[in-house]
Amino acid sequence: MPSTGLRINGGEADVAYGIHGSGPALVLVHGTGTRGEAWDEQVQELQGKFTVVTPDLSGSGGTVDHGGPLTLDDLVAEVLAVADHAGLDTFHIAGHSLGAVVALRLAADHPERVRSVVSHAGWAYTDERMTADFRYCLDLLRTDAELGTSLVPQMFPLATLGPRYWAATDRASHEKLVQQIAENGQPGTARQFEVGLTVDLRPLLGRITAPVLVFASTHDRVCGANQQQLLREGIAGASYAEIDTGHNALAEDPQGFAEVLGSFLTQHAGA
């Protein structure tokens, strides 16, 4: 797995990433508590048409850094460093949740590099409800670390999966999922939640010039309809799409997600 080094706030980082396929460049940015491999099914769908790059943000996967606090600027710098190392002069970018925030911030700050943006389950600013949600998650993470409990793996499906998942699952299948979440937990999840607490893109959205798809989940309990509306209002000419899932559409309906993502990217591949 290739990696590239850079200096971020507080020290050095060596950022690992995957790279697959050929064609126009596409960077996929994961959300809080996951890693680049969260995009594996999308990579399989898109690598025949795009050169797909999947960074591991600080706190996740194979990326190694100083272990201290992170900033949104740090995560944007990591994605840019990966793009440079992979030889991507310009690229399309898609992000999920915190990854969508990173993608939008990068598009606002570096419009000359970005050809199009897909923001899935992103948000314009961390309002009071989201602040309470993230702080609760941080409390659960601390409790799990201190007591060896599995509160966060149990909570994540409740917060991020929609009615279709719950209608189709049974106790054994659900318990297997919780176990998988526990086994795949990322060491820097709390650090990424702390970044999420600081988000306010509202002053920057008007600077985004690339085509943007605001991609929402119908049953998103994390980044709800109000946040998607703020993004749509703040980004001139933004397109909109919706998928019948909870927050984590990547896991709940990977095929449906790939269809929406692929359609928008193909439309703008020549941009």
N, C-alpha and C positions, 0 to 999 in steps of 0.2 A: 504494500500500500504506500503510495508516494506521500511525501509530507514537505512542508515548507516552513521555515522559521521567520519570525518577526518579533519586534518588541511591541508589547501592549502595555496598558496601564498596570504598573506594579511589577513588570518583569518580562521575561522571554516566553514565547509560545512556539511550539512545533506542531503545526496543524496538519493532521492527516486527512486524506480525501481519497475517494474512489473516482475513477474515470473510465467510461465505457462508450463504445460506439463511435460513430463518425457523422459528420455533417455540421450544421450550425450549432454553436455552443449553447448549452443549457446548464445553469447552475441550480441545484435543488437544495434548499436550506431547511433543515429539520427543526422541530419545535422543542420545547422544554422537556427534559428528561428522556429524550431519545437520542438517536445518532443518525449518521448518514444512511445507514442500512434500512432505516424506516421507509426509504423510497425504493426499495428493491423491486417491488412489483411495477412501479412506474418506470424504473430504469429498463426493465424487461420489455415494456411496451414501447419505449421511446428511443432506445439505443440504435434502432435501425434507421432512424431519421436524424438523430441529433448526437453530438458529442456531449454526453451527460456527466456532469461533475457533481459529486456529493460530499461536501466538507463535513467533518466532525467539529462542531463548535467547541470552544473551551468547556471542559467539564464532561465531555462525552467522547465515547469511542476511543480511537487511538491518539487523540490529541493530548499533548502534555504541556502544562504551563506552570506558573508560579503557585497556583492553588489559592490565591487570594481573591478579593472582590473583582468583579467584572463590570464593564460598562457596555452600553449599546455600541458606542464607538469602537470598542475592542472587537466585538463580533463582526461589525461591518468591515473592519480592517482585516480580520482573518479571512473573510470571504473574498475580498479583493486580492489578498496575498495568494490565495489558492488559485484564483483566476489568472493572475500573473504567472505563477509557477507552471500552470497548465498551458500557458501560451494563448490565452483567450483575450484578444484585444477588445472585442465587444461580445455580449452574450445576452441571451434571454435568462430570466431568473424567476423561479417560483419558490414560495415559502409557505410553510404551514405554521400557524400560531405565532410563536416568537420568531420563527423563521420568516414569516410574512412581514413582521415588523422590520426585521433586518433587511429584507429585500426592498421594502418601500423606502427605508432610510437610505440605503445605498443608491437607489434610483434617484432620490432627491438630491443627494450630495454629489453624485457622479453620473449625470445624465448622458455624458458622452460615451459611457461604457455599456449602457443598458438598452437593449433592443425592444424588450417587452417585459411585463411583470404580471405574474399571477399571485395574488394575495389570497390564500385560503385561511379562513378563520383568524384573520389578523385583527388588529384594533388600532384606533386612532389615538386614544390615550387611556391610561389606566384610571378608570373612574372609581368611585367609592365602593361599589359592589365588587369590582374586580380586585381592588386592594384588599378587601376583607377575605375574598376567596384565596388570593395568593398567600396572605399571612396565615390563614388557616392551614394551607398546604405546608408552609414552612414549619408550623407547630407540629404537624403530623410527622414530617421528616425528622425533626429533632426527637420526637417521642420514639419513633422506630429505631433511630440510632442509639438512643439511651437504653431502651428496654428490649430491643430485639423483636418488636411487634411488626405486623405487616399492614399497618393502617393505610399507607399510601397505595400499595398495590390493590387493596380492597376499594379504596375511594376512587381511583382513576376510572374504572369502568362506569361507576355511577355518575361521574361528572362528564365523561367524554363520549359515551355511546348512546345511541338513540333508540326509539321504540322498536325498530326492526330487529336490532340485536336482542333485546329482551324478549321479544315474542318468539324468537327462534332458538334461544339457548335453553339449556337445562342445568341443574345444579352441578353435575359432574363437569360439563363443558365449561361452565363459568369458573369453577374452582381451578380448572386447568389453566384458564386464561390468567387468573390472579397469580398463579404460580409462575407463569411465564413472565408476567410483568415484574414480579419480585426478582426473578433470576436475571432479567435484562436491565435492572435499575442502573442508572448512570451516576457516577460518584459526584458529579457537579450539578445535580438537579437543583439543589437549594441555591447555588450561585446563579443559576439561570432564572429561577423565580425572583431573585433579588433584582436582576436586570429588568424583569417584567414590571416590577413596581415603579420603575422610573420612566416609563414610556409616555411621551407626549409628541406625536408627530404632527399635530394640527398646524403649527406654524410652517411646516415643511411641505405639506402635501401639494400645495400649489406650484412647487418647483419641479414636480415630476412631469416630464415631457413624453416619456415612452408610453405606448399603449398599455393600459392596465385592465386586468380582469379582477374585479372584486368577487370572489368566489366564496359563498356562504354555505353553511350547513343549516338546514331547516330547524333542527332541534338542538342547536348549539347553546349549552348552558354556561359556557365559559366566555365566549365573545359573541354576544347576542346581536339581534337585528339592529339595535341602536348604534352599535359600533360599525356595522357594515354600512349603515346609512351615512354616518359621518365620513367614512372613506369615500363613498360615492359622491357626496356633496363636495368634498375637498379636492378631488382629483378630476381635473377637467377631462371630459370625454370618456370617463371610465365605463367599461362594460360591466354587466352583472350576470352571474349565474348562481344557481342554488342546487344543492344535492340533498336528498332525503335521508340524512344521517344526523348523528350527534357531532360533537366537536371533532372527533378523530375519524374523519371520513376515509383517511388513508387505510385504516385498519378495517373499518366497518363495511365499506363498499369500494375496494381498490379498483375494480373494473370500471364502475361508474365514474370514479375520480379520474382515472386515466383517460376516459373518453372526453370529459370536459376539458381537462388539461391539454390533451393532444389536439383537440379541435382548435382551441385558441392559439396554441403555439404554431400549428400548421398554417393558420390564417396569417400569422405575422412572421413566418420564417424568412420571408424575403425582405422584411423591413430593415 
